[in-house]
């Protein structure tokens, strides 16, 4: 059974870079032509889609975050990653990784990891 | 960007009652590529419905989705205690993908 797990981020200082990795277990990230996504949720708020990447490395980022986001994939480790630069308190959120299902929507999610931006 | 507006913000109902949640899009959702999710406190969202009306794997048949174009509905035919949660709609017909702000279904 496919599972996703985000790395811990913890505390990040303002203006620094938030780095997260999502480890895929139970199948190869290269199988099935799925898209791999990052989504965040600020405390007590709704969901914001950050972007996606394919195992080929092809990616798309939300224009609202595009200037600060980079995603990458490491097929040898079955992982994909997110880097968010120049963070502020507004970037404090639970960050989820998720798989884009073949039928549509995000069908498998990680448990989420809280990233707090504070000095 | 497609803006999704969910209503009502909160729905207060009793177990056994029917819940009807609305999601309205600012423009037509391509191919009716609209999904619904359930989220409980401290948990990741769970996919319930995709392509407006198709139930995801393992989702009970008391959950149903309908609609097309700009107006979509999630119906829970008879609320079970475990159904009290926040529900989000999301469109994947165009980029960027967007979510609605959520509807909370609470116990009356």
Interface residues (C-beta under 8 A of the other chain):
Chain A: X37 X46 X47 X48 X49 X51 X60 X62 X63 X64 X96 X98 X100 X101 X103 X104 X105 X106 X107 X109 X110 X111 X112
Chain B: X1 X33 X35 X37 X43 X44 X45 X46 X47 X49 X50 X51 X54 X56 X57 X88 X90 X92 X95 X96 X97 X98 X99 X100 X101 X102
